[in-house]
Amino acid sequence: MDLDMTESLAPKSDQLDAIDLVSGPRTFTIENVSKHNAEQPFNFHLASFPRVWRPGKSMRRVIAAAWGTKTSAYIGQSVTLYCDPSVQFGNEAVGGTRISHMTGLDKPLKVPLLVKKGRSAVFTVQPLKEAHKPAPQARDFLAEAEQAEGDRDLLRALWKAASIAGADAEILAHIQALASGEKAPKSPESSGISIE
């Protein structure tokens, strides 16, 4: 039997960490950006990844240099992230998440960044060529809601994902009813509502 240990290696964290990238770079598409807190001001919600990415100030400067400062421009863009073991916190090399490639670039992007107090260096990001991707398969939020078997936390997260994805009001109402323990309305299929 050949088992995959990937899931067991994930850190117990609510965000993507450099440790998630020790096995190699990964490319992610940005689905949404939301506010977080003063220290880590932005949550970058990534497609096909369960946790948010909270880029540090240096990588936020790179993002702003590439795509501007308005987060609405980031939706649908992709980044390749890697673990840079030389990233320091104080005088200790602790490793950190860095961007190697980004969509929306015609040529390599060179951004001056502070690496230590009073010392800067040029950070280079390569263009990420967008491969032709087939249209994503629509997510079946109703089936997932039924499979949640009343788990309110799971249903709340599913409602949020469905809302971000622009699901119909009837689907959101169905998930909300299940989350609140109410009898769910008729499924859209039986009531003639389209779920495409």
C-alpha positions as CSV (number, residue, x, y, z in Angstrom):
1,M,0.0,0.0,0.0
2,D,1.4,3.4,-1.0
3,L,0.0,6.1,1.4
4,D,0.4,9.9,1.0
5,M,1.6,11.8,4.1
6,T,0.9,15.3,2.7
7,E,-2.2,16.0,4.9
8,S,-0.4,14.8,8.1
9,L,2.4,17.3,7.5
10,A,0.1,20.4,7.4
11,P,0.8,22.7,10.4
12,K,-2.0,23.4,12.9
13,S,-2.6,26.9,11.7
14,D,-5.3,29.1,10.2
15,Q,-3.0,30.3,7.5
16,L,-0.6,29.1,4.8
17,D,2.9,28.9,6.4
18,A,6.4,28.6,4.9
19,I,6.4,25.1,6.2
20,D,3.6,24.2,3.8
21,L,6.1,24.9,1.0
22,V,9.2,22.9,2.1
23,S,8.4,20.2,-0.4
24,G,8.6,22.7,-3.2
25,P,6.9,25.8,-4.7
26,R,3.1,25.8,-5.3
27,T,1.0,28.0,-7.5
28,F,-2.3,29.4,-6.2
29,T,-5.1,31.5,-7.7
30,I,-6.5,34.3,-5.5
31,E,-10.2,34.0,-5.0
32,N,-10.8,36.9,-2.6
33,V,-9.0,39.3,-0.2
34,S,-10.4,40.3,3.2
35,K,-9.2,42.3,6.2
36,H,-7.5,40.6,9.1
37,N,-5.7,42.6,11.9
38,A,-3.1,45.3,12.3
39,E,-0.1,43.0,12.3
40,Q,-1.3,40.9,9.3
41,P,-3.8,43.2,7.6
42,F,-5.0,41.0,4.7
43,N,-6.3,37.5,4.2
44,F,-5.7,36.2,0.7
45,H,-8.2,33.4,0.1
46,L,-6.7,30.9,-2.3
47,A,-8.6,28.6,-4.6
48,S,-8.2,24.9,-3.8
49,F,-6.5,25.6,-0.4
50,P,-8.3,25.5,2.9
51,R,-6.4,28.3,4.7
52,V,-5.6,31.9,3.9
53,W,-2.3,33.4,2.9
54,R,-1.2,36.5,4.9
55,P,1.7,38.0,3.0
56,G,4.3,39.9,5.0
57,K,5.0,43.6,4.3
58,S,7.8,42.8,1.8
59,M,5.6,40.5,-0.3
60,R,2.7,43.0,0.0
61,R,5.1,45.6,-1.6
62,V,5.8,43.2,-4.4
63,I,2.1,42.6,-5.0
64,A,1.4,46.3,-5.0
65,A,4.3,46.9,-7.5
66,A,2.9,44.2,-9.8
67,W,-0.9,44.7,-9.5
68,G,-1.5,48.0,-7.8
69,T,-2.9,48.7,-4.3
70,K,-6.6,47.9,-4.9
71,T,-7.3,44.4,-3.8
72,S,-10.1,44.0,-6.4
73,A,-7.4,43.7,-9.0
74,Y,-6.0,40.6,-7.3
75,I,-9.0,38.4,-7.8
76,G,-8.3,35.7,-10.4
77,Q,-4.5,36.5,-10.4
78,S,-2.1,33.7,-9.6
79,V,1.1,33.5,-7.6
80,T,3.8,30.9,-7.2
81,L,5.0,30.7,-3.5
82,Y,8.0,29.1,-2.1
83,C,9.7,28.7,1.3
84,D,12.8,30.9,1.6
85,P,14.9,29.5,4.4
86,S,17.0,32.7,4.6
87,V,14.2,34.9,5.8
88,Q,15.1,36.3,9.2
89,F,13.2,37.4,12.2
90,G,15.6,39.4,14.3
91,N,19.0,37.8,13.9
92,E,17.6,34.3,13.4
93,A,16.9,32.7,10.0
94,V,13.4,31.3,10.5
95,G,12.3,30.9,6.9
96,G,9.4,32.6,5.2
97,T,7.0,32.6,2.3
98,R,8.2,34.4,-0.9
99,I,6.7,34.9,-4.3
100,S,8.7,33.6,-7.3
101,H,6.2,34.1,-10.1
102,M,3.0,36.2,-10.7
103,T,0.5,36.5,-13.5
104,G,0.0,39.8,-15.1
105,L,3.7,40.5,-15.7
106,D,5.2,40.9,-19.2
107,K,8.8,40.7,-18.0
108,P,10.6,40.1,-14.7
109,L,9.6,42.5,-12.0
110,K,12.4,44.0,-9.8
111,V,11.4,45.5,-6.5
112,P,13.8,47.0,-3.9
113,L,13.0,45.6,-0.5
114,L,14.5,46.1,3.0
115,V,16.4,43.0,4.1
116,K,17.8,44.4,7.3
117,K,17.7,47.8,9.0
118,G,19.5,50.2,6.6
119,R,20.2,47.5,4.0
120,S,18.1,46.8,0.9
121,A,18.3,44.4,-2.0
122,V,16.4,43.9,-5.3
123,F,13.8,41.2,-5.2
124,T,12.9,39.7,-8.6
125,V,9.6,38.0,-9.6
126,Q,9.2,36.1,-12.8
127,P,6.1,36.2,-15.1
128,L,3.8,33.3,-14.5
129,K,2.4,32.1,-17.8
130,E,-1.2,31.2,-17.6
131,A,-1.9,27.8,-18.9
132,H,-5.2,27.3,-20.7
133,K,-7.4,25.8,-18.0
134,P,-10.7,24.1,-18.6
135,A,-13.6,25.9,-17.0
136,P,-13.9,24.9,-13.4
137,Q,-16.6,22.5,-12.5
138,A,-19.4,24.1,-10.6
139,R,-19.3,23.2,-6.9
140,D,-22.4,21.3,-5.7
141,F,-23.1,23.3,-2.5
142,L,-26.4,21.5,-1.8
143,A,-24.8,18.1,-1.9
144,E,-22.0,19.3,0.4
145,A,-24.6,20.8,2.8
146,E,-26.5,17.5,3.0
147,Q,-23.2,15.7,3.6
148,A,-22.3,18.1,6.5
149,E,-25.0,16.2,8.6
150,G,-25.9,19.3,10.7
151,D,-22.3,20.3,11.6
152,R,-23.0,24.0,12.1
153,D,-19.4,25.2,11.8
154,L,-19.0,23.3,8.5
155,L,-22.3,24.6,7.3
156,R,-21.4,28.2,8.2
157,A,-18.1,27.8,6.3
158,L,-20.0,26.3,3.3
159,W,-22.5,29.2,3.3
160,K,-19.5,31.7,3.3
161,A,-17.9,29.8,0.4
162,A,-21.2,29.7,-1.5
163,S,-21.7,33.4,-0.9
164,I,-18.3,34.2,-2.2
165,A,-18.9,32.0,-5.3
166,G,-22.1,33.9,-6.0
167,A,-24.5,31.0,-5.4
168,D,-28.2,31.7,-5.8
169,A,-30.2,33.1,-2.8
170,E,-32.2,29.8,-2.7
171,I,-29.1,27.8,-2.2
172,L,-27.8,30.1,0.5
173,A,-31.2,29.9,2.3
174,H,-31.1,26.1,2.1
175,I,-27.6,26.0,3.7
176,Q,-28.7,28.7,6.3
177,A,-31.7,26.6,7.3
178,L,-29.6,23.5,7.8
179,A,-27.1,25.5,9.9
180,S,-29.8,26.9,12.1
181,G,-31.4,23.5,12.6
182,E,-34.6,24.4,10.8
183,K,-36.3,22.1,8.3
184,A,-34.5,22.9,5.1
185,P,-36.7,24.1,2.2
186,K,-37.3,21.9,-0.8
187,S,-34.1,21.2,-2.7
188,P,-33.7,23.4,-5.8
189,E,-34.1,20.4,-8.1
190,S,-37.5,19.6,-6.7
191,S,-38.7,23.2,-6.7
192,G,-37.5,23.9,-10.2
193,I,-34.6,26.2,-9.1
194,S,-31.5,25.9,-11.3
195,I,-28.2,25.2,-9.4
196,E,-25.8,25.8,-12.4
